[in-house]
Amino acid sequence: MVNILHIDSSPRGERSHSRELSKEFVSGWRAAHLEDAIAYRDLGHYPVPHVNEAWIAAAFSPPETHTPELTEALRISEELIDEFLAADRYVFGVPMYNLNIPSTFKAYIDQIVRANRTFAIDAQGGLRGLVEGKKAVIITASGGDYSATSPAAAYNFQEPYLRAIFGFIGLTDIQFINANSLSGGDDARTQSLSEARAAIQDAIAHW
């Protein structure tokens, strides 16, 4: 049995393309793998808190020194990290906002990227990711075309950031499925969604 964590980050509901496509992936996977367990978290409609001063004080001090207030400051982070580490694979639905990810997803990442939980620092200051042997599919949606062959490719800070931050904690086996040009008219949107759905079916077959 494989444990999958499915996360959506769009604040939109039925009009969200990233939600629609991530749901299609998970539904297709579930139909072919009935034994697998799938947990779901909706960051777009139920955002997690941003990191604050108490969180930082708690995260960078020994647990045995924590006051009840500092312990409480990390409670949500601990829950999110436990859930994240319990999964073997991840499906993320992530729209592009202003060339990068939504703040809801950034807040989540800030909660789970923590020293001694998802990455380690050795005596010499070297860094090592602790999230190893896992896979992720990241399904993105954008109004424009920011693909590698597009003239606007240099403006895509979404995919490089996600590869870097997840790679930082050891998650390097990542497949991106991108729905681009969704604001480019009916024909462009239809073609892009069709290509994304074909990529989803291929990913389900080979993931």
ChimeraX attribute file (.defattr): number of C-alpha atoms within 10 A of each C-alpha:
attribute: neighborCount
match mode: 1-to-1
recipient: residues
	/A:1	9
	/A:2	12
	/A:3	16
	/A:4	21
	/A:5	22
	/A:6	22
	/A:7	22
	/A:8	26
	/A:9	26
	/A:10	26
	/A:11	17
	/A:12	13
	/A:13	12
	/A:14	8
	/A:15	10
	/A:16	17
	/A:17	22
	/A:18	27
	/A:19	27
	/A:20	15
	/A:21	23
	/A:22	25
	/A:23	18
	/A:24	15
	/A:25	22
	/A:26	18
	/A:27	12
	/A:28	15
	/A:29	19
	/A:30	15
	/A:31	10
	/A:32	12
	/A:33	12
	/A:34	9
	/A:35	11
	/A:36	13
	/A:37	13
	/A:38	17
	/A:39	14
	/A:40	11
	/A:41	16
	/A:42	18
	/A:43	20
	/A:44	20
	/A:45	14
	/A:46	12
	/A:47	16
	/A:48	20
	/A:49	13
	/A:50	14
	/A:51	15
	/A:52	9
	/A:53	10
	/A:54	14
	/A:55	20
	/A:56	14
	/A:57	14
	/A:58	19
	/A:59	20
	/A:60	11
	/A:61	11
	/A:62	9
	/A:63	11
	/A:64	7
	/A:65	10
	/A:66	15
	/A:67	11
	/A:68	8
	/A:69	12
	/A:70	19
	/A:71	18
	/A:72	15
	/A:73	21
	/A:74	19
	/A:75	12
	/A:76	16
	/A:77	23
	/A:78	17
	/A:79	12
	/A:80	18
	/A:81	18
	/A:82	13
	/A:83	14
	/A:84	18
	/A:85	18
	/A:86	13
	/A:87	18
	/A:88	17
	/A:89	22
	/A:90	20
	/A:91	23
	/A:92	23
	/A:93	28
	/A:94	28
	/A:95	28
	/A:96	21
	/A:97	14
	/A:98	12
	/A:99	16
	/A:100	19
	/A:101	20
	/A:102	19
	/A:103	16
	/A:104	22
	/A:105	23
	/A:106	15
	/A:107	16
	/A:108	20
	/A:109	19
	/A:110	15
	/A:111	21
	/A:112	22
	/A:113	18
	/A:114	18
	/A:115	16
	/A:116	13
	/A:117	17
	/A:118	21
	/A:119	17
	/A:120	16
	/A:121	12
	/A:122	8
	/A:123	7
	/A:124	6
	/A:125	8
	/A:126	8
	/A:127	14
	/A:128	17
	/A:129	20
	/A:130	17
	/A:131	20
	/A:132	15
	/A:133	11
	/A:134	15
	/A:135	18
	/A:136	21
	/A:137	22
	/A:138	20
	/A:139	25
	/A:140	24
	/A:141	26
	/A:142	21
	/A:143	16
	/A:144	18
	/A:145	23
	/A:146	23
	/A:147	17
	/A:148	10
	/A:149	9
	/A:150	11
	/A:151	10
	/A:152	12
	/A:153	12
	/A:154	12
	/A:155	14
	/A:156	17
	/A:157	15
	/A:158	19
	/A:159	18
	/A:160	10
	/A:161	13
	/A:162	17
	/A:163	17
	/A:164	13
	/A:165	15
	/A:166	19
	/A:167	17
	/A:168	18
	/A:169	22
	/A:170	18
	/A:171	21
	/A:172	19
	/A:173	15
	/A:174	18
	/A:175	15
	/A:176	17
	/A:177	21
	/A:178	26
	/A:179	28
	/A:180	23
	/A:181	22
	/A:182	20
	/A:183	12
	/A:184	14
	/A:185	10
	/A:186	11
	/A:187	10
	/A:188	16
	/A:189	18
	/A:190	15
	/A:191	15
	/A:192	20
	/A:193	19
	/A:194	13
	/A:195	15
	/A:196	21
	/A:197	19
	/A:198	12
	/A:199	16
	/A:200	25
	/A:201	15
	/A:202	11
	/A:203	16
	/A:204	15
	/A:205	11
	/A:206	7
	/A:207	13
